[in-house]
Amino acid sequence: MDNKCWICGKQEPMMFTCRHCGKTFCSDHRLPERHACEGLDRNAGYSSGTSGTSGNYNGSTTGGQAYGAGTEIDDVIKNMMKDAAKTAAKGAATGAVHRTRSSISTSPSMAIIFICIISFFLELIPGYVELFQLVPSTVFLKPWTLITHMFLHASFGHIFFNMLVLFFFGRELEKRIGKDMFLYVYFISGVVAAIGYALTTSVSYYPMVGASGAIMGVFATLTILAPDMQVYVYFIPMRIKYALMLFVLLDFALIGAPDMIAHTAHLSGVLVGLYMGLRIRNSRKQRRRAEYDPRRW
């Protein structure tokens, strides 16, 4: 006799045999309604017996209503579908959490995105923004704001578009220059962007927040390394070098406009990105020449 449960294959010290269908089940599936027993169609009802099943079933009708096997089987199928849905949802959630943790630990871009999102919610705490935002007139009193301003954002749209650009282009740059060099480019661009804004703004008490300067540095570095990469600007396909030219021209044209955007910070980040991109590209060329220099033989 097979001592495995016909439904789940589990083995237990005491197995149960259904008196209706004759199959073997574990304690979880011993009841007919738990294993969609087809034998209920052949038996009008059952009473508690010696086969490990319990309860009373009656296939007779009372007042024109039948309480029979069809209803029980439907309930079993519904329960099985619910259990399957719960298991699938739990597995998907667990997998999503695992993938998120893995991406944060292996990708600097994803780690920065995660920190910015957490910081965005922390901005609800009174005094949080004032402590970490960059104000040109107090930058010497709060030097940490040269870095911390990059993790603050003024609105949902602000953080959404910044993190969207970083998600695509930050990870692409990581693949090309490595994690350590990516972090170097990102934070140097962000710090120089803050200094550029502080030196050029006409309102020294107006604060600046956001990662736009650092992200523009990342974008410019990637442009130097892969100038013909295809990108989409407002759903319009173009090469990344033309996209950067468009952004730079817009920032130049809008300097001084009352749009609450630190255009000089963007341009400062671009200058750092171009410089870093040229350095990385030239160092790679020199390395390749050294590898294939015939004089070393």
KEKE-3310 file (N, C-alpha, C; in steps of 0.2 Angstrom, whole numbers, plus 5000, padded with zeros to 4 digits):
npx = (5004:5002:5010:5010:5003:4990:4987:4997:5009:5015:5021:5016:5016:5003:4992:4978:4964:4952:4935:4927:4933:4944:4957:4974:4978:4985:4984:4980:4973:4963:4949:4935:4931:4943:4951:4944:4935:4931:4923:4911:4901:4897:4892:4879:4879:4889:4894:4903:4917:4929:4939:4947:4940:4928:4913:4896:4888:4875:4866:4853:4838:4831:4817:4818:4831:4848:4861:4875:4888:4893:4893:4902:4914:4916:4918:4930:4939:4939:4945:4958:4962:4963:4973:4984:4985:4989:5001:5008:5009:5016:5028:5032:5033:5043:5054:5055:5059:5072:5078:5079:5087:5099:5102:5104:5115:5125:5125:5130:5122:5109:5109:5110:5098:5089:5093:5089:5076:5071:5076:5067:5055:5059:5059:5048:5049:5050:5063:5072:5075:5080:5092:5100:5099:5107:5113:5119:5124:5127:5135:5149:5147:5140:5146:5144:5133:5136:5137:5125:5114:5112:5104:5091:5075:5063:5050:5038:5039:5051:5060:5057:5060:5073:5078:5074:5082:5095:5093:5094:5105:5115:5118:5122:5134:5141:5144:5153:5164:5166:5162:5168:5174:5163:5156:5165:5165:5151:5150:5159:5155:5143:5147:5155:5145:5137:5145:5147:5134:5133:5143:5138:5124:5113:5105:5109:5104:5095:5090:5097:5092:5093:5098:5102:5114:5124:5119:5119:5133:5136:5129:5136:5149:5146:5142:5155:5161:5153:5148:5139:5128:5111:5097:5082:5073:5060:5053:5058:5069:5087:5105:5116:5125:5120:5108:5114:5120:5108:5102:5112:5111:5098:5100:5109:5101:5091:5096:5095:5081:5065:5062:5065:5075:5091:5101:5115:5121:5118:5126:5138:5140:5140:5152:5161:5158:5162:5176:5180:5176:5184:5197:5196:5194:5206:5215:5213:5216:5230:5233:5230:5239:5251:5250:5251:5263:5277:5290:5292:5296)
npy = (4994:5011:5023:5037:5053:5057:5069:5079:5071:5069:5060:5052:5046:5040:5037:5040:5033:5036:5032:5034:5036:5028:5031:5036:5048:5062:5069:5082:5082:5073:5074:5073:5085:5091:5085:5085:5074:5062:5051:5055:5057:5045:5040:5042:5048:5049:5043:5045:5035:5021:5024:5035:5047:5060:5067:5071:5068:5071:5066:5069:5079:5094:5103:5107:5111:5106:5099:5094:5084:5092:5105:5104:5101:5112:5121:5116:5117:5131:5134:5128:5136:5148:5146:5143:5155:5163:5158:5160:5174:5176:5171:5179:5191:5188:5185:5198:5206:5200:5202:5216:5219:5213:5220:5233:5230:5227:5237:5254:5264:5260:5259:5273:5277:5271:5276:5290:5289:5284:5296:5305:5303:5305:5318:5323:5325:5338:5350:5342:5344:5357:5355:5348:5353:5363:5379:5394:5405:5399:5389:5387:5386:5374:5363:5349:5350:5351:5338:5331:5338:5332:5321:5325:5331:5341:5338:5326:5324:5329:5320:5308:5309:5312:5300:5291:5294:5291:5278:5272:5277:5278:5265:5260:5267:5262:5249:5252:5259:5254:5252:5259:5270:5275:5280:5290:5299:5303:5309:5319:5327:5331:5339:5349:5354:5360:5369:5377:5382:5390:5400:5407:5411:5424:5426:5423:5416:5407:5391:5375:5359:5342:5329:5333:5339:5330:5319:5325:5325:5312:5308:5316:5311:5298:5301:5305:5293:5284:5290:5288:5282:5276:5286:5291:5306:5314:5304:5304:5298:5299:5302:5300:5311:5321:5323:5328:5340:5347:5348:5356:5368:5372:5374:5385:5394:5396:5402:5412:5413:5413:5400:5391:5382:5376:5380:5383:5374:5362:5364:5365:5352:5345:5350:5344:5331:5329:5332:5321:5310:5312:5310:5297:5290:5293:5288:5274:5273:5275:5264:5253:5256:5254:5240:5235:5239:5237:5239:5234:5221)
npz = (5000:4996:5005:5004:5004:4993:4988:4992:4994:5006:5020:5034:5051:5054:5042:5032:5025:5013:5013:5003:4991:4992:4992:4999:5012:5020:5036:5034:5023:5024:5025:5015:5008:5008:4999:4987:4984:4973:4975:4982:4973:4971:4982:4993:5005:5021:5036:5052:5052:5052:5044:5046:5042:5046:5051:5044:5030:5018:5005:5002:4997:5004:5006:4993:4991:4989:4998:4994:4986:4975:4979:4990:4983:4975:4985:4990:4979:4977:4989:4987:4977:4983:4992:4984:4978:4988:4992:4980:4980:4992:4989:4978:4984:4993:4984:4978:4988:4991:4979:4978:4990:4985:4974:4980:4988:4978:4968:4967:4962:4964:4978:4981:4976:4985:4997:4994:4993:5006:5013:5007:5013:5026:5026:5031:5044:5056:5054:5048:5034:5035:5041:5033:5020:5007:5009:5002:5010:5022:5020:5025:5038:5039:5032:5029:5021:5008:5003:5008:5003:4991:4994:4996:4991:4982:4979:4974:4960:4957:4964:4957:4943:4944:4950:4941:4930:4935:4938:4925:4918:4928:4932:4920:4918:4929:4924:4915:4921:4933:4951:4961:4954:4949:4960:4964:4953:4954:4967:4967:4956:4962:4973:4967:4959:4969:4974:4963:4961:4973:4971:4961:4962:4965:4976:4991:5002:4998:4997:4991:4985:4980:4968:4955:4950:4952:4945:4932:4930:4930:4918:4909:4909:4904:4892:4886:4886:4878:4866:4855:4860:4861:4866:4874:4874:4881:4874:4862:4851:4851:4849:4863:4865:4858:4866:4878:4873:4871:4884:4890:4882:4886:4899:4899:4893:4902:4913:4927:4926:4934:4939:4949:4948:4949:4938:4936:4944:4937:4926:4931:4936:4924:4918:4927:4924:4910:4911:4919:4911:4900:4906:4910:4898:4891:4900:4898:4884:4885:4893:4884:4874:4881:4883:4871:4866:4856:4861:4873:4872)
capx = (5000:5006:5009:5010:4997:4988:4987:5004:5014:5018:5021:5015:5015:4996:4989:4970:4961:4945:4930:4923:4937:4949:4964:4977:4979:4988:4979:4978:4969:4959:4942:4933:4931:4950:4954:4940:4934:4926:4918:4905:4896:4895:4889:4874:4882:4893:4894:4910:4919:4935:4944:4950:4936:4923:4908:4891:4886:4869:4864:4846:4836:4826:4814:4820:4839:4852:4868:4878:4895:4895:4894:4908:4919:4917:4922:4937:4942:4940:4950:4964:4964:4965:4980:4989:4986:4993:5008:5012:5010:5021:5034:5034:5035:5050:5058:5056:5064:5078:5082:5080:5093:5104:5104:5107:5122:5129:5125:5130:5116:5103:5110:5109:5091:5086:5094:5085:5068:5071:5077:5061:5050:5061:5058:5042:5051:5052:5070:5076:5077:5084:5098:5104:5099:5113:5111:5125:5126:5129:5139:5155:5145:5137:5150:5141:5127:5139:5135:5119:5109:5110:5099:5085:5071:5058:5044:5038:5041:5058:5064:5055:5063:5080:5080:5073:5088:5100:5092:5096:5112:5120:5120:5126:5141:5144:5147:5159:5170:5167:5158:5172:5175:5156:5155:5170:5162:5145:5150:5163:5150:5138:5150:5156:5138:5134:5150:5146:5128:5134:5147:5134:5118:5112:5101:5113:5100:5090:5093:5097:5092:5092:5104:5103:5121:5128:5117:5122:5140:5136:5127:5141:5154:5144:5142:5161:5163:5149:5144:5133:5123:5104:5093:5076:5072:5053:5051:5061:5076:5093:5111:5117:5129:5115:5104:5118:5120:5101:5102:5117:5109:5092:5102:5112:5096:5087:5100:5092:5074:5062:5059:5067:5080:5098:5104:5122:5123:5118:5131:5145:5140:5142:5159:5165:5157:5166:5183:5181:5175:5190:5202:5195:5195:5213:5219:5211:5220:5237:5234:5230:5246:5256:5249:5253:5269:5282:5297:5293:5299)
capy = (5000:5017:5027:5044:5057:5057:5076:5082:5067:5069:5053:5053:5039:5038:5039:5040:5030:5038:5026:5035:5035:5023:5034:5037:5055:5064:5072:5089:5081:5067:5075:5073:5091:5094:5082:5085:5067:5060:5046:5058:5057:5038:5038:5047:5051:5045:5044:5044:5028:5019:5026:5042:5052:5061:5071:5068:5070:5068:5069:5070:5086:5096:5110:5109:5113:5100:5100:5088:5084:5097:5111:5103:5100:5119:5124:5113:5120:5138:5135:5127:5142:5154:5144:5144:5163:5166:5155:5163:5181:5176:5169:5184:5196:5186:5186:5205:5208:5197:5205:5223:5219:5211:5226:5238:5229:5227:5243:5260:5268:5257:5261:5280:5278:5268:5282:5296:5287:5285:5303:5309:5302:5308:5326:5325:5327:5345:5352:5338:5348:5363:5353:5345:5357:5368:5387:5397:5409:5395:5383:5386:5384:5368:5360:5343:5351:5350:5331:5329:5341:5327:5316:5329:5333:5346:5336:5319:5324:5330:5314:5303:5310:5311:5293:5287:5295:5288:5271:5269:5279:5277:5258:5259:5270:5257:5243:5254:5261:5251:5255:5264:5276:5278:5284:5296:5304:5305:5314:5325:5331:5334:5344:5354:5358:5364:5375:5382:5386:5394:5405:5411:5413:5431:5425:5418:5413:5403:5384:5370:5352:5338:5326:5334:5341:5324:5315:5328:5323:5305:5308:5319:5306:5292:5304:5305:5286:5281:5296:5286:5278:5279:5287:5294:5312:5315:5299:5306:5294:5303:5300:5304:5317:5327:5325:5332:5347:5350:5350:5361:5374:5374:5377:5391:5399:5398:5405:5418:5412:5412:5393:5387:5377:5378:5378:5383:5368:5357:5365:5363:5345:5343:5351:5339:5324:5329:5331:5314:5306:5313:5307:5289:5288:5294:5283:5268:5273:5274:5257:5249:5257:5250:5233:5232:5242:5232:5240:5230:5214)
capz = (5000:4996:5012:5003:5003:4986:4986:4993:4994:5012:5023:5041:5055:5053:5036:5032:5019:5012:5012:4997:4984:4993:4991:5005:5013:5026:5041:5032:5017:5025:5024:5007:5006:5007:4993:4981:4984:4968:4978:4985:4968:4970:4989:4994:5011:5025:5043:5054:5052:5054:5039:5047:5040:5051:5049:5041:5023:5016:4998:5001:4997:5009:5004:4986:4991:4990:5001:4991:4984:4971:4983:4994:4979:4973:4990:4990:4973:4979:4995:4985:4973:4988:4995:4979:4977:4994:4991:4975:4982:4997:4985:4974:4989:4996:4979:4976:4993:4990:4973:4980:4994:4981:4970:4984:4990:4973:4964:4970:4960:4968:4985:4982:4975:4991:5002:4993:4994:5013:5015:5005:5018:5032:5026:5035:5051:5057:5055:5044:5028:5036:5044:5027:5013:5006:5009:5001:5015:5028:5018:5029:5045:5038:5026:5027:5016:5001:5001:5011:4999:4986:4996:4998:4985:4984:4977:4971:4953:4957:4965:4953:4937:4946:4952:4935:4926:4939:4937:4919:4916:4933:4931:4914:4919:4933:4921:4911:4924:4940:4956:4965:4950:4948:4966:4963:4948:4957:4973:4965:4952:4966:4977:4963:4957:4975:4975:4957:4963:4979:4969:4955:4964:4967:4982:4995:5007:4994:4998:4985:4986:4974:4965:4948:4948:4952:4939:4926:4930:4927:4911:4904:4909:4900:4885:4883:4885:4873:4863:4850:4863:4859:4872:4873:4877:4880:4869:4855:4851:4849:4852:4870:4864:4856:4872:4882:4870:4872:4891:4891:4879:4889:4906:4898:4891:4907:4919:4929:4925:4940:4938:4955:4946:4949:4931:4936:4947:4932:4921:4935:4936:4917:4917:4930:4921:4904:4913:4922:4906:4896:4910:4910:4891:4890:4903:4895:4878:4887:4895:4879:4871:4885:4883:4864:4864:4854:4864:4879:4870)
cpx = (5004:5005:5010:5004:4996:4988:4994:5010:5018:5016:5020:5014:5008:4993:4982:4968:4954:4941:4926:4927:4943:4956:4967:4979:4982:4983:4976:4973:4964:4952:4941:4933:4938:4954:4950:4938:4928:4921:4912:4900:4893:4891:4885:4876:4886:4893:4901:4911:4926:4941:4948:4946:4931:4918:4902:4889:4879:4867:4857:4844:4831:4823:4816:4828:4843:4859:4872:4885:4897:4897:4901:4914:4921:4920:4929:4942:4944:4945:4957:4967:4967:4972:4985:4990:4990:5000:5012:5013:5016:5028:5037:5036:5042:5055:5060:5061:5071:5082:5083:5086:5099:5107:5107:5114:5127:5130:5125:5124:5110:5103:5108:5101:5087:5087:5090:5078:5067:5071:5070:5056:5052:5060:5052:5043:5053:5059:5074:5079:5082:5091:5103:5104:5105:5110:5118:5128:5129:5133:5145:5153:5142:5140:5147:5136:5130:5137:5128:5113:5107:5105:5092:5082:5065:5051:5044:5041:5048:5062:5063:5059:5071:5082:5079:5079:5094:5099:5095:5103:5117:5122:5124:5133:5144:5148:5153:5165:5171:5163:5162:5173:5168:5155:5159:5167:5155:5146:5154:5159:5145:5141:5152:5150:5136:5139:5148:5139:5129:5138:5143:5127:5118:5108:5105:5110:5095:5093:5092:5096:5091:5099:5106:5110:5125:5126:5119:5129:5140:5134:5132:5147:5152:5144:5149:5163:5159:5144:5138:5128:5116:5100:5087:5074:5065:5051:5053:5068:5081:5099:5112:5121:5125:5110:5108:5119:5113:5100:5106:5114:5103:5095:5105:5106:5091:5090:5097:5084:5071:5059:5061:5071:5087:5102:5112:5125:5123:5124:5138:5145:5142:5149:5163:5165:5161:5173:5184:5180:5181:5196:5202:5196:5202:5217:5218:5216:5227:5238:5234:5237:5251:5256:5252:5259:5275:5289:5298:5296:5306)
cpy = (5006:5022:5035:5047:5058:5064:5079:5078:5066:5062:5055:5046:5036:5041:5037:5037:5032:5033:5028:5034:5030:5025:5036:5045:5056:5067:5079:5088:5075:5068:5075:5080:5094:5090:5081:5078:5066:5055:5049:5057:5050:5036:5044:5051:5047:5047:5043:5037:5026:5021:5032:5048:5054:5066:5068:5071:5067:5071:5070:5078:5088:5103:5112:5111:5107:5102:5094:5089:5089:5103:5110:5103:5108:5122:5122:5117:5127:5139:5133:5133:5147:5152:5145:5151:5166:5164:5159:5170:5181:5175:5175:5190:5195:5187:5193:5208:5206:5201:5212:5223:5217:5217:5232:5237:5228:5233:5249:5265:5266:5259:5268:5281:5276:5274:5288:5295:5288:5292:5307:5308:5305:5316:5328:5327:5334:5346:5348:5341:5353:5361:5351:5348:5362:5375:5390:5401:5406:5389:5382:5384:5376:5364:5353:5344:5350:5343:5330:5332:5336:5322:5319:5331:5337:5343:5329:5319:5325:5324:5308:5303:5309:5304:5289:5288:5291:5280:5268:5271:5278:5269:5256:5262:5265:5252:5245:5256:5258:5255:5260:5271:5279:5283:5291:5301:5307:5311:5320:5330:5334:5340:5350:5358:5362:5370:5380:5386:5391:5401:5410:5413:5420:5431:5420:5414:5408:5396:5380:5363:5348:5335:5327:5336:5335:5320:5318:5326:5316:5304:5311:5314:5300:5295:5303:5297:5282:5286:5294:5282:5281:5280:5290:5300:5314:5310:5300:5302:5299:5300:5304:5310:5323:5328:5329:5339:5350:5352:5356:5368:5376:5377:5384:5396:5401:5400:5411:5418:5411:5405:5389:5381:5379:5376:5379:5377:5362:5358:5364:5356:5342:5344:5346:5332:5324:5328:5324:5309:5306:5309:5299:5287:5288:5289:5276:5267:5272:5267:5252:5250:5253:5243:5230:5236:5237:5233:5236:5223:5215)
cpz = (5000:5002:5010:5002:4995:4983:4986:4993:5001:5016:5031:5045:5054:5047:5036:5025:5018:5010:5006:4991:4985:4992:4998:5006:5019:5030:5038:5026:5018:5024:5017:5004:5005:5002:4987:4979:4978:4970:4981:4980:4968:4977:4991:5001:5015:5032:5046:5054:5054:5049:5040:5045:5045:5048:5046:5035:5021:5009:4997:5000:5002:5007:4997:4986:4993:4993:4999:4990:4980:4974:4987:4989:4976:4979:4991:4985:4975:4984:4992:4980:4977:4990:4990:4978:4982:4994:4986:4977:4987:4993:4981:4978:4991:4990:4977:4982:4993:4984:4975:4985:4990:4977:4974:4986:4984:4968:4968:4968:4963:4975:4986:4981:4981:4996:5001:4994:5002:5015:5013:5010:5025:5032:5029:5042:5052:5058:5051:5038:5030:5039:5038:5021:5013:5005:5008:5006:5021:5027:5022:5036:5045:5032:5024:5022:5009:4999:5003:5006:4993:4987:4998:4991:4987:4983:4975:4964:4953:4959:4960:4946:4938:4947:4945:4930:4929:4938:4931:4917:4922:4933:4925:4914:4924:4929:4917:4915:4931:4945:4960:4961:4949:4954:4966:4959:4951:4962:4971:4961:4957:4970:4973:4960:4963:4975:4969:4958:4968:4976:4964:4957:4967:4974:4987:5000:5004:4994:4991:4988:4980:4971:4958:4946:4947:4946:4933:4925:4927:4920:4906:4904:4904:4893:4882:4881:4879:4870:4858:4854:4862:4865:4870:4877:4876:4874:4862:4855:4848:4852:4859:4870:4862:4862:4877:4880:4871:4879:4893:4889:4883:4896:4905:4897:4897:4914:4921:4929:4932:4940:4944:4953:4946:4943:4932:4940:4942:4928:4925:4935:4929:4916:4921:4926:4914:4906:4915:4916:4901:4899:4909:4903:4889:4893:4900:4888:4880:4889:4889:4875:4874:4884:4876:4862:4863:4858:4870:4878:4869)
residu = (MET:ASP:ASN:LYS:CYS:TRP:ILE:CYS:GLY:LYS:GLN:GLU:PRO:MET:MET:PHE:THR:CYS:ARG:HIS:CYS:GLY:LYS:THR:PHE:CYS:SER:ASP:HIS:ARG:LEU:PRO:GLU:ARG:HIS:ALA:CYS:GLU:GLY:LEU:ASP:ARG:ASN:ALA:GLY:TYR:SER:SER:GLY:THR:SER:GLY:THR:SER:GLY:ASN:TYR:ASN:GLY:SER:THR:THR:GLY:GLY:GLN:ALA:TYR:GLY:ALA:GLY:THR:GLU:ILE:ASP:ASP:VAL:ILE:LYS:ASN:MET:MET:LYS:ASP:ALA:ALA:LYS:THR:ALA:ALA:LYS:GLY:ALA:ALA:THR:GLY:ALA:VAL:HIS:ARG:THR:ARG:SER:SER:ILE:SER:THR:SER:PRO:SER:MET:ALA:ILE:ILE:PHE:ILE:CYS:ILE:ILE:SER:PHE:PHE:LEU:GLU:LEU:ILE:PRO:GLY:TYR:VAL:GLU:LEU:PHE:GLN:LEU:VAL:PRO:SER:THR:VAL:PHE:LEU:LYS:PRO:TRP:THR:LEU:ILE:THR:HIS:MET:PHE:LEU:HIS:ALA:SER:PHE:GLY:HIS:ILE:PHE:PHE:ASN:MET:LEU:VAL:LEU:PHE:PHE:PHE:GLY:ARG:GLU:LEU:GLU:LYS:ARG:ILE:GLY:LYS:ASP:MET:PHE:LEU:TYR:VAL:TYR:PHE:ILE:SER:GLY:VAL:VAL:ALA:ALA:ILE:GLY:TYR:ALA:LEU:THR:THR:SER:VAL:SER:TYR:TYR:PRO:MET:VAL:GLY:ALA:SER:GLY:ALA:ILE:MET:GLY:VAL:PHE:ALA:THR:LEU:THR:ILE:LEU:ALA:PRO:ASP:MET:GLN:VAL:TYR:VAL:TYR:PHE:ILE:PRO:MET:ARG:ILE:LYS:TYR:ALA:LEU:MET:LEU:PHE:VAL:LEU:LEU:ASP:PHE:ALA:LEU:ILE:GLY:ALA:PRO:ASP:MET:ILE:ALA:HIS:THR:ALA:HIS:LEU:SER:GLY:VAL:LEU:VAL:GLY:LEU:TYR:MET:GLY:LEU:ARG:ILE:ARG:ASN:SER:ARG:LYS:GLN:ARG:ARG:ARG:ALA:GLU:TYR:ASP:PRO:ARG:ARG:TRP)
# end
